[in-house]
Amino acid sequence: MTTMTEASVREFRMPDVGEGLTEAEILKWFVQVGDTVTDGQVVCEVETAKAAVELPIPYDGVVRALHFPEGTTVDVGTSIIAVDVSGGAAPAPEAPAPEAAGVTEDPEEKKPEGRQPVLVGYGVAVSSTKRRPRKGPDAAASPAPAAPGADQLNGHGPAATPAAAPAVAPEGARSRPLAKPPVRKLAKDLGVDLTTVVPSGPDGVITREDVHAALAPAAAPAPTAPAAPGTAAPAPAASFDSARETRVPVKGVRRMTAQAMVGSAFTAPHVTEFVTVDVTRTMKFVEELKREPATYGTEGLRINPLLLIAKALLVAVKRHPDINASWDEAAQEIVLKHYVNLGIAAATPRGLIVPNIKDAHTQTLPQLAESLAELVATARDGKTSPAAMQGGTVTITNVGVFGIDTGTPILNPGESAILAVGAIRLQPWVHKGKVKPRQVTTLALSFDHRLVDGELGSKVLADVAAILEHPKRLITWS
């Protein structure tokens, strides 16, 4: 029997996907302990704050351990899987470690020399991200650094070894409760003091379940004297009934979206303008494109009103390029973009994302149709990469697909304008002096008033409406 040595075991760490993220959640393991893996084989899928990413292993070997179960949020740089690269026999399969269990690593483990690839799945050195020092009494009461080589638990020092008669620390010198960062965030959001929570995890670690249990209604209080006649009874204290309420942790894409929307709404002064437009001719042109694909070069492409709306916005931006800009707060400058990366807001099971079509201003109508179809399919499958959501300049959000007439969209951070498209409905409309049923929609354009004044925003919105009313203007205005 071949004996595995620690030197033959390689620890694969949670990589940084290159977007400055500090953690990711393990969604699914594709391997188990004892499985043989090869260089480049996908071993798990993780979800960052921006997208779901598959991680390939960068070497051959046999899986020795999975350090975290599915559903665990892991910091970048933390080892998530151990692989024996010696080719020896694999140990008996073991279940993944509990959520809060620490990962013991040999500090003397030989590190690979030479090139350190930084592509997704190839691992990097432990994250150099610096965390802000904590304030308050916890900072003064933090334990002394552990000796080199001591096992660490979530960065909170070594687990205590039971002693025959441990000394009782003074009230002000008690060590802070052990809990992973996501658990601390949950406790903060729910208003739970971790020092009052009874831990149930290994080595005294507080878990999510412990935090939720701390919210359970306390035992009934002792009876009190009845209130005097005429005195109003006090309002009942707020309680959280787990049978009638469900609490969902905010993480991944939804958390990033929430942070971005709050930052945008309270940073950029938003102005929203509206216009109602007769799009009957545009809808007829859409049907013509579907009927005669050979004539317009749209064979096999998905043609819909959004395609012509996107093209109309691109033409309007070309006619009024100053709207395609961003605000640089640090430099106090307006950055004019000579390219258009057109964002399309997409609702996915993981939350709202806004991937964009790079250099959309250079694409013909058939090319734009192909790019839109690919963007939507990728988003629906949850495979949108972080790079696809970076660098947008203007965005379209189609609330009409939900039967909504209009809205006041919030700018995507770093962009100057966003166009909301409402539902297209058959309505009575004055056409050539007579009231006739026409297909009508409402457009709403939100823009950053720091760099887009009312005149510029109005001209852009008016141009989009004019093109949709007479789509042949795509030829004369392009």
C-alpha positions in Angstrom: 0.0 0.0 0.0 1.3 3.4 -1.0 1.4 5.9 1.9 0.5 9.5 1.0 2.8 12.2 2.4 1.8 15.7 3.1 4.3 16.9 0.5 2.3 15.1 -2.2 -1.0 16.9 -1.3 -1.8 20.1 -3.1 -4.3 22.5 -1.7 -6.4 24.3 -4.3 -7.5 27.8 -3.0 -10.6 29.8 -3.9 -9.3 32.0 -6.7 -9.9 35.7 -7.4 -11.7 36.0 -10.7 -10.1 39.3 -11.3 -12.9 41.7 -10.3 -11.7 42.5 -6.8 -14.2 40.2 -5.1 -13.3 38.8 -1.6 -15.6 35.8 -1.3 -17.7 33.3 -3.2 -20.3 30.6 -2.4 -19.8 27.0 -3.4 -22.9 26.1 -5.4 -22.1 22.6 -6.5 -19.3 20.0 -6.3 -18.7 17.9 -9.4 -16.2 15.5 -7.7 -16.1 13.5 -4.5 -13.3 12.3 -2.2 -11.5 9.5 -4.0 -12.2 10.7 -7.5 -9.4 11.0 -10.0 -9.1 14.5 -11.5 -7.0 15.8 -14.4 -5.5 19.2 -15.2 -8.3 21.5 -16.4 -11.2 19.4 -15.1 -14.0 21.5 -13.6 -14.4 20.4 -10.0 -17.0 22.9 -8.7 -19.2 25.8 -9.5 -19.1 28.9 -7.3 -21.2 32.1 -7.3 -19.5 35.4 -6.7 -21.3 38.7 -6.2 -21.5 39.1 -10.0 -21.9 35.7 -11.6 -21.7 31.9 -11.4 -18.2 30.5 -12.4 -16.9 27.0 -12.9 -13.5 26.3 -11.4 -11.1 23.9 -13.1 -8.3 22.1 -11.1 -4.8 23.0 -12.3 -3.2 19.5 -11.7 -3.7 15.8 -12.0 -4.3 13.6 -8.9 -6.8 12.0 -6.5 -9.2 14.1 -4.4 -8.2 13.7 -0.8 -10.7 16.1 0.9 -13.4 18.6 0.2 -13.0 21.3 2.9 -16.4 22.9 2.5 -19.9 21.6 1.7 -22.2 23.1 -0.9 -23.8 26.4 0.1 -20.8 27.6 2.1 -19.4 31.1 1.5 -15.6 31.0 1.4 -13.1 33.8 1.4 -10.8 34.2 -1.6 -7.4 32.5 -0.9 -9.0 29.8 1.4 -8.2 26.2 0.5 -11.4 24.4 -0.7 -10.1 21.0 -2.0 -7.0 18.9 -1.4 -5.6 16.7 -4.2 -3.0 14.0 -3.8 -0.7 14.4 -6.8 1.5 11.4 -6.0 -0.7 8.9 -7.7 -1.1 6.9 -4.5 -4.3 5.2 -3.2 -7.0 7.5 -2.1 -8.3 7.4 1.4 -11.8 6.4 2.3 -14.4 9.0 1.2 -15.4 11.5 3.9 -18.2 13.9 4.0 -17.3 17.6 3.4 -16.4 19.5 6.6 -19.2 21.3 8.4 -19.8 24.9 7.3 -17.9 26.5 10.2 -15.1 24.0 10.4 -11.6 25.5 9.8 -9.2 24.1 7.3 -5.9 22.9 8.7 -3.0 23.4 6.4 0.7 22.6 6.9 2.6 25.9 7.0 5.6 24.1 5.7 3.8 22.8 2.7 5.9 23.3 -0.4 4.6 26.0 -2.6 4.7 25.6 -6.4 7.5 27.5 -8.0 7.6 29.4 -11.2 4.6 30.9 -12.9 1.6 31.5 -10.7 -1.4 31.5 -13.2 -4.2 33.8 -12.2 -6.9 32.6 -14.6 -10.1 31.4 -13.0 -9.6 28.0 -11.4 -5.8 28.2 -11.2 -5.5 29.6 -7.7 -3.6 32.5 -6.4 -1.8 33.4 -3.2 -3.8 34.2 -0.1 -5.7 37.4 -0.8 -3.9 40.5 0.1 -7.1 42.4 0.8 -6.8 44.4 4.0 -9.7 44.5 6.3 -10.6 47.6 8.3 -9.6 47.4 12.0 -12.5 46.8 14.3 -13.5 49.5 16.7 -14.8 49.2 20.2 -13.8 47.0 23.2 -13.3 43.9 20.9 -10.2 45.6 19.5 -8.6 45.9 22.8 -9.7 42.4 23.8 -8.4 40.6 20.7 -6.2 37.6 21.6 -2.5 37.6 21.0 -1.2 36.1 17.7 -0.9 32.4 17.6 2.4 30.7 17.3 3.6 30.0 13.8 2.0 26.8 12.4 -1.0 26.9 14.8 -4.3 25.9 13.2 -6.4 28.9 12.4 -10.2 29.1 12.5 -11.5 31.9 10.2 -8.7 34.2 11.2 -9.7 34.2 14.9 -6.8 32.3 16.3 -6.3 28.7 17.3 -9.1 26.6 18.9 -8.6 26.5 22.6 -7.2 23.3 24.1 -9.3 22.2 27.1 -7.3 22.7 30.4 -7.9 21.2 33.8 -8.7 24.6 35.3 -8.9 27.4 32.8 -8.5 30.9 34.2 -11.5 33.1 34.0 -10.7 36.2 31.9 -11.7 39.6 33.2 -15.0 41.0 32.0 -13.3 43.5 29.6 -10.9 40.9 28.2 -13.2 38.2 27.0 -12.4 37.1 23.4 -14.8 37.9 20.7 -17.3 35.1 19.7 -16.1 32.8 16.9 -18.2 33.1 13.8 -17.6 33.3 10.0 -17.9 36.7 8.3 -21.2 35.8 6.6 -22.6 34.8 10.0 -21.4 38.0 11.5 -23.1 39.9 8.7 -26.3 38.0 9.3 -26.2 38.8 13.0 -25.6 42.5 12.3 -28.5 42.7 9.8 -30.8 41.0 12.3 -29.7 43.0 15.3 -28.3 40.0 17.2 -25.5 40.5 19.7 -23.1 37.5 19.1 -21.9 37.6 22.7 -25.4 36.5 23.7 -25.7 33.6 21.2 -25.1 30.0 22.4 -22.8 28.4 19.8 -23.5 24.9 18.5 -20.8 24.5 16.0 -17.5 22.6 16.4 -14.9 24.4 18.7 -17.6 26.9 19.9 -18.3 28.4 16.5 -21.6 30.3 16.0 -23.6 29.1 13.0 -26.5 30.7 11.0 -28.9 28.4 12.9 -27.6 29.7 16.2 -28.3 33.3 15.1 -31.8 32.5 14.0 -32.4 30.6 17.2 -31.4 33.7 19.2 -34.4 35.5 17.5 -36.9 32.9 18.8 -39.4 34.4 21.2 -38.1 34.3 24.8 -39.9 32.4 27.5 -43.2 34.0 28.7 -42.5 36.7 31.2 -43.8 36.5 34.8 -47.3 37.8 35.4 -47.5 41.5 36.2 -50.1 43.4 38.1 -53.1 44.4 36.0 -53.1 47.9 34.6 -55.2 50.5 36.3 -58.6 51.2 34.8 -58.5 53.6 31.9 -54.9 53.0 31.2 -54.1 51.9 27.6 -52.5 48.6 27.3 -48.9 48.8 26.0 -48.3 47.8 22.4 -47.1 44.2 22.0 -43.4 43.8 21.4 -42.2 42.9 17.9 -41.5 39.3 17.4 -40.4 37.1 14.5 -42.6 34.1 13.8 -40.6 31.6 11.8 -43.9 29.9 10.9 -45.2 33.0 9.2 -42.0 34.7 8.0 -39.1 33.5 6.0 -35.8 35.3 6.1 -33.6 35.0 3.0 -29.9 35.9 3.4 -28.9 38.6 0.9 -25.8 37.4 -1.0 -24.2 36.9 -4.4 -25.7 38.8 -7.3 -28.6 40.2 -5.3 -26.4 41.7 -2.7 -24.1 43.3 -5.3 -27.2 44.7 -7.1 -28.6 46.2 -3.9 -25.3 47.9 -3.1 -25.0 49.2 -6.7 -28.5 50.6 -6.7 -28.2 52.3 -3.4 -24.9 53.8 -4.4 -26.3 55.1 -7.7 -29.5 56.4 -6.3 -27.8 58.5 -3.6 -24.8 59.5 -5.7 -26.1 60.6 -9.1 -28.9 63.2 -9.2 -31.5 61.4 -11.3 -33.9 63.1 -13.7 -36.5 61.0 -15.6 -38.4 62.2 -18.7 -41.3 60.4 -20.4 -42.8 60.3 -23.9 -45.7 58.3 -25.3 -45.2 57.3 -28.9 -47.1 55.5 -31.7 -44.9 52.5 -32.7 -47.3 51.0 -35.2 -44.9 51.4 -38.1 -42.1 49.8 -36.0 -44.2 46.8 -35.3 -45.0 46.4 -39.0 -41.3 46.7 -39.8 -40.6 43.9 -37.2 -43.2 41.7 -39.0 -41.6 42.5 -42.3 -38.1 41.5 -41.0 -39.6 38.2 -39.9 -41.5 37.6 -43.2 -38.5 38.4 -45.5 -35.3 37.3 -43.7 -33.5 36.8 -47.0 -34.1 40.4 -48.0 -32.7 41.8 -44.8 -30.1 39.2 -43.9 -31.8 38.1 -40.8 -32.1 34.4 -41.5 -32.2 32.3 -38.3 -32.1 35.4 -36.1 -34.6 36.4 -33.4 -36.4 39.6 -34.4 -38.4 41.5 -31.9 -39.2 45.2 -31.0 -36.3 45.4 -28.6 -33.9 45.0 -31.5 -35.2 48.1 -33.2 -35.5 50.0 -29.9 -31.8 49.2 -29.2 -30.8 50.4 -32.7 -32.9 53.6 -32.2 -31.0 54.4 -29.0 -27.7 53.8 -30.7 -28.6 56.2 -33.4 -29.7 58.8 -30.9 -26.5 58.5 -29.0 -24.5 58.9 -32.3 -26.5 62.1 -32.9 -25.9 63.4 -29.4 -22.6 61.8 -28.3 -22.3 64.0 -25.1 -24.8 61.7 -23.4 -22.4 58.8 -23.7 -20.3 59.8 -20.7 -19.5 59.2 -17.1 -18.6 61.4 -14.1 -15.2 61.1 -12.5 -15.6 62.3 -8.9 -12.0 62.0 -7.9 -10.7 64.0 -10.9 -13.8 66.2 -11.1 -14.0 65.5 -14.9 -16.6 64.3 -17.3 -15.3 61.3 -19.3 -16.7 61.3 -22.8 -16.9 57.7 -24.3 -16.2 57.3 -28.0 -17.7 53.8 -28.0 -21.0 52.4 -26.9 -21.3 49.3 -24.7 -25.0 48.8 -24.7 -26.3 47.3 -21.4 -29.5 45.1 -21.4 -31.0 44.6 -17.9 -31.9 41.0 -17.5 -33.9 39.3 -14.7 -32.4 36.0 -13.7 -33.1 33.5 -10.8 -30.1 34.9 -9.0 -31.2 38.5 -9.4 -30.9 41.5 -11.8 -27.8 41.6 -13.9 -26.8 44.1 -16.7 -24.5 42.5 -19.2 -23.6 44.7 -22.2 -22.8 44.4 -25.9 -19.3 45.6 -26.5 -18.9 48.2 -29.2 -22.6 48.0 -30.1 -22.4 51.2 -32.1 -20.3 49.3 -34.8 -22.8 46.5 -35.4 -25.3 46.2 -38.2 -28.9 45.3 -37.5 -28.3 41.5 -38.1 -25.2 41.6 -35.9 -27.0 43.4 -33.2 -29.8 40.8 -33.3 -27.2 38.0 -32.9 -25.5 39.8 -30.0 -28.9 40.3 -28.2 -29.9 36.7 -28.6 -26.5 35.5 -27.3 -26.6 37.9 -24.3 -30.2 36.8 -23.3 -29.4 33.1 -23.6 -26.2 33.4 -21.6 -28.0 35.3 -18.9 -30.9 32.9 -18.7 -28.5 30.0 -18.3 -26.7 31.8 -15.5 -23.4 31.8 -17.4 -22.8 35.5 -17.8 -19.2 36.3 -17.0 -18.1 39.2 -14.7 -16.3 40.8 -17.7 -19.6 40.9 -19.7 -21.1 43.1 -17.0 -18.2 45.6 -16.9 -17.7 48.8 -18.9 -21.3 49.6 -19.9 -22.1 53.1 -21.1 -25.9 53.2 -21.6 -28.6 50.7 -20.7 -32.0 49.5 -21.8 -34.5 48.0 -19.4 -37.6 46.4 -20.9 -40.3 46.5 -18.2 -43.0 46.1 -20.9 -42.4 42.3 -20.9 -44.1 42.3 -17.4 -47.1 44.3 -18.7 -45.9 47.5 -17.1 -46.5 50.8 -18.9 -43.4 52.7 -17.7 -41.1 53.3 -14.7 -38.3 55.5 -13.3 -35.2 53.4 -13.8 -32.1 53.8 -11.6 -28.8 54.3 -13.5 -26.4 51.5 -13.7 -23.3 52.8 -11.7 -20.8 54.5 -13.9 -23.3 55.2 -16.7 -25.1 58.4 -17.6 -28.4 57.2 -19.0 -30.9 54.3 -19.0 -34.0 53.9 -21.2 -37.1 52.1 -19.9 -39.4 50.6 -22.4 -43.1 50.0 -21.5 -45.7 47.6 -22.8 -46.9 48.1 -26.3 -50.6 48.3 -26.3 -53.4 48.8 -28.8 -54.9 52.2 -27.9 -57.1 54.9 -29.5 -54.7 57.5 -31.2 -55.2 60.5 -33.4 -53.6 59.4 -36.7 -54.0 61.7 -39.8 -56.8 63.6 -38.2 -58.8 60.6 -37.2 -59.0 58.5 -34.0 -57.8 55.0 -34.9 -56.5 52.0 -32.9 -52.7 52.2 -32.9 -49.9 50.4 -31.1 -48.6 52.7 -28.5 -45.9 52.6 -25.8 -44.3 54.9 -23.2 -40.5 55.5 -23.0 -38.8 56.8 -19.9 -35.2 58.1 -19.9 -33.3 58.6 -16.7 -30.0 60.4 -16.8 -27.3 61.8 -14.5 -28.1 65.5 -14.2 -24.5 66.3 -13.2 -23.4 65.8 -16.8 -26.6 65.6 -18.8 -28.8 68.7 -18.8 -32.5 68.8 -19.6 -32.0 69.8 -23.2 -29.6 67.0 -24.0 -31.7 64.4 -22.3 -34.9 65.6 -24.0 -33.2 65.5 -27.5 -32.0 62.0 -27.0 -35.4 60.7 -25.9 -37.2 62.7 -28.7 -34.9 61.1 -31.3 -35.6 57.6 -30.0 -39.3 58.2 -30.2 -39.1 59.7 -33.6 -37.2 56.7 -35.0 -39.7 54.3 -33.5 -42.6 56.3 -35.0 -40.9 56.3 -38.4 -38.3 53.5 -38.5 -37.1 54.5 -42.0 -35.2 57.2 -40.1 -32.7 54.5 -39.2 -31.5 54.8 -42.8 -31.3 58.6 -43.0 -30.0 59.2 -39.5 -27.5 56.4 -39.2 
